[in-house]
Amino acid sequence: MLSRHLKNTYSLLGHFIFFFIALSFLLRAGLLIFSFGKADLTISALLRIFSEGILFDLGVGIFFIVPYALYLLLLPVKWADSRVNKILTYSIFFLITLVVMFSFFAEITFWQEFESRFNFIAVDYLVYTYEVINNINESYPLPLLIGSMIAFTLLVIWFFRKRNYFNDTFSGTSSFKIRLLVTGIILGLSLIFGFFVKSDLAESSSNRYQNELAKAGIYSFFAAFKNNELSYDQFYKLIDN
């Protein structure tokens, strides 16, 4: 019964999760290829990297959809196909997808410089935004990159429209009871990830590259923001003990 409702009212949310996890998988695979020679890979290491990675990606995806899930809970069914709801839904989807595109681009450039997922250095960049933006502007063709991210975001919207994910959501008839159940599950999962699934879970290997590949950038960013620390041994030059 629940799966039927996930194919209409929650069609957009469900397929966004799959889209985000698939894109994150490709990003992780690309970073792995980029640092293949340093990761000291084995079959078990690959399984750990991608299984833990999917777990973190799921957590990030859940965090992304919480606000819209609450919105769907409070939205009366008779307004689901209204013009206001369509404008809000397209706008929210556009902004979230654009943020995802930007974060993935930022992860690639951050990995190229530090060979790491987001850490407290990335958090520190937010404090010195003016210097960082100038640095990025000098190093990359920003108009082209921003235009590419917007174009890719619009392409994703076109694909979702083509697959009728938007129309399924707009024509959804899930009762308040069902919406409350789905929202409760999403909120419950977000609390589990927020309080119990720590980024340190990926720190189980002696190989730093394997640990970093298993993480998710946005998840690591907020973990670094919360912990307010940076590994001295990994990011500073050392002399012999």
Secondary structure, DSSP 8 states (H G I E B T S, - for coil): -HHHHHTTTTHHHHHHHHHHHHHHHHHHHHHHHHTGGGS---HHHHHHHHHHHHHHHHHHHHHHHHHHHHHHHHS-GGGTTSHHHHHHHHHHHHHHHHHHHHHHHHHHHHHHHHSSSS-HHHHHHHHTHHHHHHHHHHHS-HHHHHHHHHHHHHHHHHHHHHTTHHHHHHT----HHHHHHHHHHHHHHHHHHHHH--GGGGTTSS-HHHHHHHS-HHHHHHHHHHH----HHHHS-----
